[in-house]
Amino acid sequence: MFEKRRKEIAARRAEIRALLAGEGAVDMDALEKELDALDAEERDLDRREAATRRLNGGAGLEGRNGQQGGHGDRGSGDEGSGDPTPGPVNPIAGGGENRSGLPAGVESRAAYLADLQGIPLQDVEARAQRFAAGGTMEIATDALCRSLTLTSGNIAQPTRVSGINAGQNIVSGIVDMVRVVDANGMGEDSVAYEVSGGQTAATKKDDGTAPATTDPVLRIAKITPVLISTLSYVSRNIQRTTPLNYQGRVSEGALTALRKKTGGLIVTGDPAATIPELTGILKAAAIEAGSDVEIGKIDEKTLRTIALKYGGANNVEGGGVLLLNKDDLIAFGDIRGTSEKKAVYEIEFSENSTTTGTIKDGGLAVKFCIVDELPALSKTTSEAGSYCMAYGKPLAYQLDLFGPYTVEVSRDYKFAEGLLAVMGEAMIGGNVITENGFLRIKKKASAGA
């Protein structure tokens, strides 16, 4: 089914190529529009075929060796087929599969890059060659969604080339917890939410009289896109590795920078800043100022005060996450009892995570997430009245992705220093979409709690 339609698309591309090569007049706008439609359809076919292979247990990975898409100038894709070049036998994992769980000969790095760019696996090597030469690539919006919500920061290394070891984690886990929406093509997003207490009930004396009418109160949380740019420098010596490894390292670095910036803006973003940012939790209009909690210092009552304050008048909402600075997490661990001097709070990190975990106080267990952008309540340098923590359900925050993530490499700037400039740009927006979805904690002026 897939190959039949691909052949039809290739045939139509050949017809268009003949029209362009001829001397007669052509409608360029119509032809370019048709080519864009063919490219989009082919990308959809590639993704559907990849999903089908996944459902079939990876069968049928052999594919076409011609590149697809691109206005017909990269081959029709029907000039034969070829299997991926087999790699050496892994002495640890054996010869059947490599460590990524992919069939023998398929590099995990190649599979990762194919998924990231939304292209067939067999096109990755040629695309990596073009990136190494041209220095520009585009990360698809759906792949960006997954990259912003990775539950694991580990990306498998390829089997045939040496890897480039990553540094320590700098990304807050909050970016993995919020609601992420693909808003590609939208100019702005508006999410309605209900305000509690808007509709009420009352008793009436007898029939023949109408009760007082009340209506539910609805408000709108607007999500406006802002341009987020990342700029970093890497040694040009990484170009000495294979094109796959070079492109993989650049894309991973650009995504890490984007995740780092986005994680901070989710909490502290200010839409009224000189350069507008996405609306962070601390600036969200959906959170009433009167619901804030003031705390002077972290003591044996702090966790209960925060967790039990969250929710409506007649309930305590569970499942919240405490967002705090790393220094405040240390301060929780330093609290000791008055008699036996045992630790009041038990801190346990989640498996395979360096940024999330659980704080336990007897029968109360609260998840936490480290956010470096928050000021530490436990530090004397933090000003009174400043927001230092937030507690709530991460899905009360919606992050919209308004387009793909474009990554470009320049060899010109910092040339004398032997560095490559890597710049990434993405349109992203966010806001709290639930009434009082988070409880904000302010630093109290006095030393008392």
Secondary structure, 3 states (H helix, E strand, C coil): CHHHHHHHHHHHHHHHHHHHHCCCCCCHHHHHHHHHHHHHHHHHHHHHHHHHHHHCCCCCCCEECCCCCCCCCCCCCCCCEECCCCCCCECCCECCECCCCCECCCCHHHHHHHHHHCCCHHHHHHHHHHHHHHCEEEECHHHHHHHHCCCCCCCCCCCCCCCCCCCCCCCCHHHHCCEEEECCCCCCEEEEEEECCCCCCCCCCCCCCCCCCCCCEEEEEEECCEEEEEEEEEEHHHHHCCHHHHHHHHHHHHHHHHHHHHHHHHHHCCCCCCCCCCCCHHHCCCCCHHHCEEECCCCCCHHHHHHHHCCCCCCCCCCCEEEECHHHHHHHHHCECCCCCCECCEEEECCCCCCEEEEEECCEEEEEEECCCCCCCCCCCCCCCCEEEEEECHHHEEEEECCCEEEEEECCCCHHHCEEEEEEEEEEEEEECCCCCEEEEEECCCCCC
